[in-house]
Amino acid sequence: MVVRVCATAAALELVEVLRNRYGDLMFHQSGGCCDGSSPMCYPRGEFQVGDQDLLLGEIGGQPFYIWAAQYETWKHTQLIIDVVEGRGGMFSLEGSLGRRFLSRSRVFDERERAELGLPPPDGPIFACVSDGGT
């Protein structure tokens, strides 16, 4: 089974720290400018998931949603959630700890795309790092 979203050991450690402090969590990856391009972490139920949000998977046992339009852009990639030093989104829980979640990606290979039922890409596909900048 192809995993669409995963996390580094550092990200999983931070998820556990946040779970111990806030209880169950949820993540949301939107596609806007500024903070909208970074994965955001909330206490579970504090962010209203809508019709345009898809459950991509889980990291550290916590649900990870993505905005449908952003998924269309990144559907050929696996999201790899990492952590870096610095402040991220002002509403994301990890900001007060001086760290922030960061989305990295890896392009699915041909076998993975076939398993996911994804057609071959129409053009070049670029893996990205979302640092929340503009």
C-alpha positions in Angstrom: 0.0 0.0 0.0 1.4 3.4 -1.0 1.5 5.9 1.8 0.6 9.4 0.7 1.8 11.2 3.8 4.5 10.2 6.3 6.7 12.0 8.8 10.4 12.1 9.8 11.5 10.9 13.3 11.8 14.5 14.3 8.3 15.3 13.3 6.9 12.2 15.1 8.7 13.3 18.2 7.2 16.7 18.0 3.7 15.2 17.4 4.1 13.2 20.6 5.2 16.3 22.6 2.1 18.2 21.3 -0.2 15.2 22.0 1.0 15.1 25.6 0.4 18.8 25.9 -2.9 19.2 24.0 -4.4 15.8 23.5 -5.5 14.4 20.1 -4.4 16.5 17.2 -5.2 17.0 13.5 -3.1 18.4 10.6 -4.3 20.5 7.6 -2.3 21.3 4.5 -3.9 24.1 2.5 -2.4 25.8 -0.5 -2.5 29.5 0.1 0.2 32.0 0.4 2.0 32.8 3.6 1.1 30.4 6.4 -1.3 28.5 4.1 1.4 26.6 2.4 2.8 25.0 5.6 1.1 22.1 7.4 -0.8 23.4 10.3 -1.3 21.4 13.6 -4.5 22.0 15.7 -6.1 20.3 18.7 -8.5 17.8 17.0 -11.8 19.3 16.3 -10.5 22.9 16.5 -10.3 23.3 12.7 -13.5 22.8 10.7 -12.8 20.3 7.9 -15.0 21.1 4.9 -16.2 19.5 1.7 -13.1 20.6 -0.1 -10.7 18.8 2.3 -9.5 15.2 1.8 -8.1 12.9 4.5 -4.7 12.1 3.1 -3.6 9.8 5.9 -2.1 9.9 9.4 1.1 10.9 11.0 1.8 9.7 14.5 -1.7 8.4 14.6 -3.2 11.8 14.0 -5.3 12.6 10.9 -3.7 14.7 8.1 -6.0 16.6 5.7 -5.2 18.4 2.5 -7.3 21.0 0.6 -8.6 19.3 -2.5 -7.1 21.9 -4.9 -3.7 21.5 -3.3 -4.1 17.7 -3.6 -4.6 18.1 -7.3 -1.3 19.9 -7.5 0.6 17.4 -5.4 -1.2 14.2 -6.1 1.9 12.7 -7.8 4.0 13.1 -4.7 4.3 11.7 -1.2 4.2 14.4 1.4 7.0 14.0 4.0 6.3 16.1 7.1 9.5 17.3 8.8 10.4 19.8 11.5 12.8 22.8 11.3 13.8 25.4 13.8 11.9 28.7 13.7 8.4 30.0 14.0 5.8 28.9 11.5 2.1 29.6 11.2 0.8 31.7 14.1 -2.2 29.3 14.6 -0.2 26.1 14.5 0.5 24.5 17.9 4.2 24.0 17.5 5.0 27.7 17.0 5.3 28.3 20.7 8.1 25.8 20.9 10.3 27.6 18.4 9.9 24.8 15.8 7.7 24.4 12.8 6.4 21.6 10.6 7.6 21.6 7.0 6.3 19.8 4.0 8.8 18.0 1.8 7.8 15.8 -1.1 9.0 12.8 -3.1 7.6 12.1 -6.6 5.9 8.7 -6.8 7.5 6.2 -9.1 5.7 4.5 -11.9 4.7 1.5 -9.8 3.3 3.7 -7.0 1.3 5.8 -9.5 -0.2 2.7 -11.0 -1.2 1.4 -7.5 -2.8 4.7 -6.8 -4.6 4.8 -10.1 -2.9 8.0 -11.1 -2.4 8.6 -14.8 1.1 9.4 -16.1 1.9 13.1 -15.6 1.0 15.5 -18.4 4.3 17.3 -18.0 7.2 17.7 -15.7 6.6 17.0 -12.0 8.7 18.8 -9.5 9.1 17.8 -5.9 8.9 20.7 -3.5 9.7 22.0 -0.1 7.0 24.1 1.5 8.6 26.5 3.9 5.6 28.7 4.4 7.3 31.6 2.7 5.9 33.7 -0.1 
